[in-house]
Each structure stands twice: as structure tokens, then as C-alpha cells.
Amino acid sequence: MNSIFSGPLAGRKTRIALAIAVLAVAGAVFFSRSDESKPAEAAKVAAARPALTVSLTAPQKLDWPLVLPANGNVVAWQEAVIGAEIANYRITEVRVQVGDKVKKGQVLARIASDTVASELAEARASVAELEASAAEAKGNAERARELREKGFYSTQLNTQFQTAQNTAQARLAAARARQQGADLKVSKTAVLAPDDGVISARSATVGSLTQTGQELFRLIRGGRLEWRAEVPSADLGKVKAGVVAILTAPGGETVKGAVRAVSPSVDPQTRNGLVYVDLPVTSAVRAGMFARGEFSLAQSPALTLPQSAVVLREGFGYVFRMEGEDRVAQAKVALGRRLGERIEILSGLEPAARVVATGAGFLADGDVVKVVDGVAK
């Protein structure tokens, strides 16, 4: 038998059921809001965590040289071309090689002297013969003059004897000149260095015949080299004799030189002028090398930072300066000269700014950082 409730008892049960349903809905809403707030709180905690531990530095104002960069070739200061002074004679000995250092007057090569020696002997014999003929002609002329004074010889005959004497003397002079030429040829069988220096080229070979104008050796006089720097015409007037130039050799070594002269003309094609820089004797650079360098023109103040504090991104320079106590801001800066481990900041940074010294490449604009020490220099 089924029972049906009615009246006050049925109304009370309905109110209890509604109250339980309301509590269930309220609990569900509470727990859902609680779950939604947890990621937000976690994000706040993560955002406040430092991205990097850094040390700081401050810009320094230094007096730096104002430099003018340039490119150019290293060449010999003066290069002497050495050849044989007698032609069609065989080279019998070559005493030096490329790179050898030589002294003035040192024998570089020898030429066969047997033929020249025979020519000298022949010239000496001719001189001896003509000396005897000249002596005889002189004696005849003196006797003819004495006899003419006594009336035995006519004036015409006396003139003939005087002419014979003069002819003999002229022939003797010509023979002595030939002997002198033969002596000179003998001395030229030794090819000598005209100055101290370094042999830069050699084409002489044993057994070859010498030719007029043929190059046997090239000599860098004194071993001196110079840098011929190409400077734009607009900057050519800034460079004066005596200005210091610092070259960077292909191997990375630095060579210090001084300006000797500035070209008075400019190439009409390139609009560049040559600056001649004397270089010290060193193995860092050699003739024929291409080298980059710079001229130190004057001193000027520069606001500088360590290169480690500057980040290069997309062709621009950036630094991270401190904003407040624990946050960094990215600042775009214009870069200038570099000297050692420091770089010049032309604009974009205040002299009193605090800048991240190292590790800036791992930071982004607005990151929170932890500073481990004070401002470093």
C-alpha cells in the first residue's frame, strides 16, 4: 500500500532539499575560483624570480686618440735592380739567394774572367809597344830639332818628325784607354751589392750568358719597408709628417710606424692619396703584403664601456641599464672607436647610468635581475 505525504511534513522536506542543492552549487563555485587563482599566483611568483645574476658597470670618460683608418700595401722603401755591366760573358758562380742579407760591396755573383783577362793582357802589350814607338818618335824629333838649328835639316823635315812624335803619343793614349777599359771589365766580372740590404729577387743562374740591361738581382735597400696607405682626399689634409701609424699585420701582430711623407697629388680614379709610412725592420710584415692600419691624429674625450657590456643585434648596439633596484631596460646606443677591451658610446646612454657588465646577451627588455656586487669599473 502506497503512502502519500501532504501538509506541513511535505513542505519541510522540500525546503531541506533546496538548501542542500544551494550549498552544493556554492561549494562548486568556491573550489573552481580557487583552482583558477593558483596559476595566476604561480605566474606572479615566476615573474618575480630573477632571470640572471649580474654585475654592473658605469661608463667611463677617457681621453682616446682620434684615429683615421686606412688600407694599403707594404712595399720596399727603395728597391735596387742589379745587373751585369758586361755582356755576353758566362756566369760562373752565384753566391746569394732570395732573403739573404748582404753588405755594400759584397760579391753576389762572378762572371767568367778568362776572356776578359786575355783582352787585358793584349791591351797591356799594345801599350808597351806604343810606349816604345812614342819614345823613338820623341828622340827623332829632338834630334831633328837640334840638327835644324845647326842648318842640317829643313823646316819641312823637322815638322815631319814632330808630327810623327805627336801621332805616336796619340796612339799611346788610345792604347792606354783600351787598357783602362780592359781593367774595368776585369773588375766588373764580380757583381757587387750597391748597398746594404736584403735580396728580394734572383734571376741569375750559373752557365747563362749576361745581356745588356738584364736583371740578375733585386735588393731592398737597407731592408727598409714602407706602408703606402690610401687615404680619401677629404682626410688627406689631416695627416702630417711624423704622425704615428699602427698597422695590423695579416697574422694579427701590430707594427708601429711614422709618416714620412704625404703625396702631393690624388688619384683621379679613386680620389685617394698615398701616405708613405716608414716601418721598422720586423718579420711581421713583408713586401707585397696588404695591411690595415690607422693614424693617431689627436686626443679627444670618449664615453666608454667594456665591450662585454654591449650586445650586437641585427647590426645595432644595445646595452641593458638598471631601472630601479632589480629590473633592466634595453637601450639602443651608437658605437664609436674601439681601444683594447673598451668601446666608445657616442649616444643613447647617460654618463651616470648603471649598466649590466657581463651576460647582457641573455637578457630581454624588462627582465628582473639579481645584482651580486656594486658598480664595477
C-alpha positions as CSV (number, residue, x, y, z in Angstrom):
1,M,0.0,0.0,0.0
2,N,1.5,3.4,-1.1
3,S,1.7,6.4,1.3
4,I,1.2,9.9,0.0
5,F,2.6,12.8,2.3
6,S,0.7,16.0,2.4
7,G,0.5,19.1,4.5
8,P,3.3,20.5,6.8
9,L,5.6,17.5,6.5
10,A,5.9,17.6,2.7
11,G,6.8,21.3,2.7
12,R,9.6,20.8,5.2
13,K,11.3,18.1,3.2
14,T,11.2,20.3,0.1
15,R,12.9,23.2,1.8
16,I,15.7,20.8,3.1
17,A,16.3,19.5,-0.4
18,L,16.6,23.1,-1.8
19,A,19.1,24.1,0.9
20,I,21.3,21.1,0.1
21,A,21.3,22.0,-3.6
22,V,22.3,25.6,-2.9
23,L,25.2,24.5,-0.7
24,A,26.5,22.2,-3.4
25,V,26.4,24.9,-6.0
26,A,28.2,27.4,-3.7
27,G,30.9,24.8,-2.9
28,A,31.5,24.1,-6.6
29,V,31.9,27.8,-7.4
30,F,34.3,28.3,-4.5
31,F,36.5,25.4,-5.5
32,S,36.5,26.5,-9.2
33,R,37.6,30.0,-8.3
34,S,40.3,28.6,-6.0
35,D,41.7,26.5,-8.8
36,E,41.7,29.4,-11.2
37,S,43.6,31.7,-8.8
38,K,46.5,29.2,-8.4
39,P,48.0,29.6,-11.9
40,A,47.8,33.4,-11.6
41,E,49.6,33.3,-8.3
42,A,52.2,30.9,-9.7
43,A,52.7,33.3,-12.7
44,K,53.3,36.2,-10.3
45,V,55.9,34.2,-8.3
46,A,57.7,33.1,-11.6
47,A,57.6,36.7,-12.9
48,A,59.2,38.0,-9.7
49,R,62.1,35.4,-9.9
50,P,65.4,36.9,-11.2
51,A,66.2,36.0,-14.8
52,L,70.0,36.3,-14.3
53,T,72.6,37.2,-11.6
54,V,74.6,40.1,-12.9
55,S,77.3,42.6,-12.0
56,L,77.1,46.3,-13.0
57,T,79.5,48.8,-14.5
58,A,79.4,52.5,-15.2
59,P,80.5,54.4,-18.3
60,Q,84.0,55.9,-18.0
61,K,85.1,59.1,-19.7
62,L,88.7,58.7,-21.1
63,D,91.0,60.6,-23.4
64,W,91.3,58.5,-26.5
65,P,93.3,59.1,-29.7
66,L,91.3,60.3,-32.7
67,V,92.2,57.8,-35.4
68,L,91.8,57.7,-39.2
69,P,91.6,54.1,-40.6
70,A,93.2,53.3,-43.9
71,N,94.3,50.4,-46.1
72,G,97.4,49.9,-48.2
73,N,100.2,47.8,-49.4
74,V,103.6,47.2,-47.8
75,V,106.4,47.7,-50.3
76,A,110.1,48.2,-50.3
77,W,111.3,51.7,-49.5
78,Q,113.7,51.6,-52.4
79,E,114.5,48.5,-54.5
80,A,117.7,48.4,-56.4
81,V,117.9,46.4,-59.7
82,I,121.3,44.8,-60.1
83,G,122.6,43.6,-63.4
84,A,125.8,42.7,-65.2
85,E,127.8,45.6,-66.7
86,I,129.5,43.4,-69.4
87,A,127.5,41.5,-72.0
88,N,128.0,38.0,-73.5
89,Y,130.0,36.6,-70.7
90,R,129.2,33.4,-68.8
91,I,128.1,33.4,-65.1
92,T,130.3,31.0,-63.2
93,E,129.1,31.5,-59.6
94,V,126.0,32.7,-57.7
95,R,126.7,33.4,-54.1
96,V,123.4,34.7,-52.6
97,Q,119.8,33.6,-52.5
98,V,116.5,35.3,-52.0
99,G,116.2,36.5,-48.4
100,D,119.9,36.8,-47.8
101,K,121.1,39.9,-46.0
102,V,124.1,41.5,-47.8
103,K,126.6,44.3,-47.2
104,K,127.7,47.0,-49.5
105,G,130.4,45.8,-51.8
106,Q,129.7,42.1,-51.1
107,V,130.1,39.8,-54.1
108,L,126.8,38.5,-55.3
109,A,127.9,36.6,-58.4
110,R,131.0,36.1,-60.6
111,I,131.4,36.2,-64.3
112,A,134.0,34.2,-66.3
113,S,137.2,36.3,-66.4
114,D,139.4,34.3,-68.7
115,T,138.4,36.1,-71.9
116,V,138.5,39.5,-70.2
117,A,141.9,38.7,-68.8
118,S,143.2,37.9,-72.3
119,E,141.8,41.2,-73.5
120,L,143.6,43.0,-70.7
121,A,146.9,41.3,-71.5
122,E,146.6,42.2,-75.1
123,A,145.9,45.9,-74.2
124,R,148.9,45.9,-71.9
125,A,151.1,44.6,-74.7
126,S,149.8,47.2,-77.1
127,V,150.6,49.9,-74.6
128,A,154.1,48.6,-74.1
129,E,154.6,48.6,-77.9
130,L,153.3,52.1,-78.4
131,E,155.3,53.4,-75.5
132,A,158.5,52.2,-77.3
133,S,157.3,53.8,-80.6
134,A,156.5,57.0,-78.8
135,A,159.9,57.1,-77.2
136,E,161.6,56.6,-80.5
137,A,159.5,59.2,-82.2
138,K,160.3,61.6,-79.4
139,G,164.0,61.0,-79.7
140,N,163.9,61.5,-83.5
141,A,162.0,64.8,-83.1
142,E,164.5,66.1,-80.6
143,R,167.5,65.2,-82.9
144,A,165.7,66.8,-85.8
145,R,165.2,70.0,-83.9
146,E,168.9,70.1,-82.9
147,L,170.1,69.4,-86.4
148,R,167.8,72.0,-87.8
149,E,169.3,74.6,-85.5
150,K,172.7,73.8,-87.0
151,G,171.3,74.0,-90.5
152,F,171.4,70.4,-91.5
153,Y,167.6,69.8,-91.6
154,S,165.0,71.8,-93.4
155,T,161.9,73.1,-91.6
156,Q,159.7,70.7,-93.5
157,L,161.7,67.7,-92.4
158,N,161.7,68.9,-88.8
159,T,157.9,69.2,-89.0
160,Q,157.6,65.6,-90.2
161,F,159.5,64.4,-87.2
162,Q,157.3,66.5,-84.8
163,T,154.2,65.1,-86.5
164,A,155.5,61.5,-86.1
165,Q,156.0,62.2,-82.3
166,N,152.5,63.6,-81.8
167,T,151.0,60.6,-83.7
168,A,152.9,58.2,-81.5
169,Q,151.7,59.9,-78.4
170,A,148.1,59.8,-79.6
171,R,148.3,56.1,-80.4
172,L,149.8,55.5,-76.9
173,A,147.0,57.4,-75.3
174,A,144.4,55.3,-77.2
175,A,146.2,52.1,-76.2
176,R,146.2,53.2,-72.5
177,A,142.5,53.9,-72.7
178,R,141.9,50.4,-74.1
179,Q,143.9,49.0,-71.2
180,Q,141.9,51.0,-68.8
181,G,138.7,49.6,-70.3
182,A,140.1,46.1,-70.0
183,D,141.0,46.7,-66.4
184,L,137.4,48.0,-65.8
185,K,136.0,44.8,-67.5
186,V,138.0,42.6,-65.2
187,S,136.6,44.5,-62.1
188,K,133.1,44.0,-63.5
189,T,133.4,40.2,-63.5
190,A,132.3,40.4,-59.9
191,V,128.7,41.5,-59.4
192,L,128.7,43.6,-56.2
193,A,125.9,44.8,-53.9
194,P,125.5,48.6,-54.3
195,D,124.2,49.0,-50.7
196,D,123.3,47.1,-47.5
197,G,120.0,45.3,-47.8
198,V,118.1,42.1,-48.4
199,I,117.9,40.2,-51.7
200,S,114.3,40.2,-52.8
201,A,114.6,38.5,-56.2
202,R,117.2,36.5,-58.1
203,S,117.2,35.5,-61.8
204,A,121.0,34.8,-62.1
205,T,121.8,31.2,-62.9
206,V,125.2,29.5,-63.3
207,G,126.1,29.0,-67.0
208,S,123.8,31.6,-68.5
209,L,125.2,34.5,-70.6
210,T,124.9,38.0,-69.4
211,Q,122.9,40.5,-71.5
212,T,122.8,44.3,-71.6
213,G,120.1,45.5,-69.2
214,Q,119.4,42.0,-67.9
215,E,118.3,41.9,-64.2
216,L,120.2,39.5,-62.1
217,F,119.1,40.5,-58.6
218,R,116.8,42.9,-56.7
219,L,117.9,44.4,-53.5
220,I,115.7,46.1,-50.8
221,R,118.0,48.9,-49.7
222,G,118.7,48.8,-46.0
223,G,116.0,46.2,-45.6
224,R,113.6,49.1,-45.2
225,L,109.9,48.7,-45.9
226,E,107.1,51.3,-46.1
227,W,103.3,51.2,-45.9
228,R,101.6,53.1,-48.7
229,A,98.3,53.9,-47.2
230,E,95.4,55.1,-49.4
231,V,93.5,57.9,-47.7
232,P,90.4,59.7,-49.0
233,S,91.2,63.2,-50.4
234,A,88.8,64.7,-47.8
235,D,91.0,63.4,-44.9
236,L,94.4,63.8,-46.6
237,G,95.0,67.2,-45.1
238,K,94.6,65.8,-41.5
239,V,97.7,63.6,-41.9
240,K,101.1,65.3,-41.4
241,A,104.7,64.1,-41.4
242,G,105.6,62.4,-38.1
243,V,102.1,61.2,-37.3
244,V,102.1,57.8,-35.7
245,A,100.5,54.9,-37.7
246,I,99.7,51.5,-36.3
247,L,99.4,48.6,-38.7
248,T,97.7,45.3,-38.2
249,A,99.6,42.6,-40.0
250,P,97.8,39.6,-41.6
251,G,99.0,37.5,-38.7
252,G,97.4,39.8,-36.1
253,E,100.6,41.5,-35.0
254,T,100.8,45.2,-34.6
255,V,103.5,47.3,-36.2
256,K,104.1,51.0,-35.2
257,G,105.4,53.3,-37.9
258,A,105.7,57.0,-38.6
259,V,104.5,59.1,-41.6
260,R,107.4,60.1,-43.8
261,A,105.6,62.0,-46.5
262,V,102.1,62.7,-47.9
263,S,101.6,62.5,-51.7
264,P,101.0,66.0,-53.2
265,S,98.6,64.5,-55.8
266,V,95.4,62.4,-55.7
267,D,94.4,59.6,-58.0
268,P,91.6,60.9,-60.2
269,Q,90.0,57.5,-60.4
270,T,89.8,56.6,-56.7
271,R,90.0,60.1,-55.3
272,N,92.5,58.7,-52.8
273,G,96.0,60.0,-51.9
274,L,99.0,58.0,-50.8
275,V,100.6,58.4,-47.4
276,Y,104.1,57.0,-47.0
277,V,104.8,55.4,-43.6
278,D,108.3,54.2,-42.6
279,L,108.2,50.8,-40.9
280,P,110.8,49.3,-38.5
281,V,112.7,46.2,-39.5
282,T,110.4,43.3,-38.5
283,S,109.3,39.9,-39.6
284,A,105.6,40.7,-39.0
285,V,105.2,42.4,-42.4
286,R,106.8,41.7,-45.8
287,A,107.0,43.5,-49.1
288,G,103.9,42.8,-51.1
289,M,101.5,42.3,-48.1
290,F,98.2,44.1,-47.8
291,A,97.7,45.7,-44.4
292,R,95.1,47.7,-42.5
293,G,96.0,50.4,-40.1
294,E,95.1,53.7,-38.5
295,F,96.7,57.1,-38.0
296,S,96.6,58.6,-34.5
297,L,95.7,62.3,-35.2
298,A,94.8,63.7,-31.8
299,Q,93.4,63.1,-28.3
300,S,89.6,63.5,-27.6
301,P,87.3,62.5,-24.7
302,A,85.3,59.4,-25.1
303,L,82.5,57.8,-23.0
304,T,83.4,54.2,-22.9
305,L,82.1,50.8,-21.7
306,P,83.7,47.3,-21.6
307,Q,82.9,45.5,-24.9
308,S,81.3,42.7,-22.8
309,A,78.5,45.2,-21.8
310,V,77.5,45.8,-25.4
311,V,75.2,43.4,-27.3
312,L,75.1,43.5,-31.1
313,R,71.7,42.5,-32.5
314,E,70.6,43.0,-36.1
315,G,73.5,45.3,-36.8
316,F,72.8,47.7,-33.9
317,G,74.4,48.0,-30.4
318,Y,72.4,47.7,-27.2
319,V,73.1,47.9,-23.5
320,F,70.9,46.9,-20.5
321,R,70.7,49.7,-17.9
322,M,69.2,49.3,-14.5
323,E,65.7,50.6,-13.8
324,G,65.1,50.7,-10.1
325,E,66.8,48.0,-8.0
326,D,66.1,44.8,-9.8
327,R,64.9,45.4,-13.3
328,V,66.8,46.2,-16.6
329,A,65.7,48.2,-19.6
330,Q,67.2,47.7,-23.1
331,A,68.8,50.9,-24.6
332,K,70.0,51.3,-28.2
333,V,73.4,53.0,-28.4
334,A,75.6,54.4,-31.2
335,L,79.1,52.9,-31.1
336,G,82.3,54.6,-32.0
337,R,86.0,53.9,-31.5
338,R,87.4,50.7,-30.0
339,L,90.6,50.6,-28.0
340,G,91.7,47.3,-26.3
341,E,88.7,45.8,-24.4
342,R,86.7,49.0,-24.3
343,I,84.3,50.7,-26.8
344,E,83.1,54.2,-27.2
345,I,79.4,55.1,-26.8
346,L,78.5,58.0,-29.0
347,S,74.9,58.4,-27.9
348,G,71.9,56.7,-26.2
349,L,73.4,56.4,-22.7
350,E,73.7,58.8,-19.8
351,P,77.1,59.1,-18.1
352,A,75.6,58.2,-14.7
353,A,73.8,55.1,-15.9
354,R,74.3,51.7,-14.3
355,V,74.8,49.1,-17.0
356,V,75.0,45.3,-16.9
357,A,78.7,44.4,-17.3
358,T,78.5,40.7,-18.5
359,G,75.9,38.3,-19.6
360,A,73.8,41.0,-21.3
361,G,73.2,38.8,-24.3
362,F,71.0,36.5,-22.2
363,L,68.6,39.3,-21.1
364,A,65.5,40.8,-22.5
365,D,63.9,44.2,-22.0
366,G,62.2,44.4,-18.6
367,D,63.9,41.3,-17.1
368,V,64.3,41.1,-13.3
369,V,67.9,40.5,-12.3
370,K,69.9,40.0,-9.1
371,V,72.9,42.3,-8.7
372,V,75.8,40.5,-7.0
373,D,78.1,43.4,-6.3
374,G,78.3,47.2,-6.7
375,V,79.1,49.1,-9.8
376,A,82.3,47.9,-11.3
377,K,84.8,49.9,-13.4
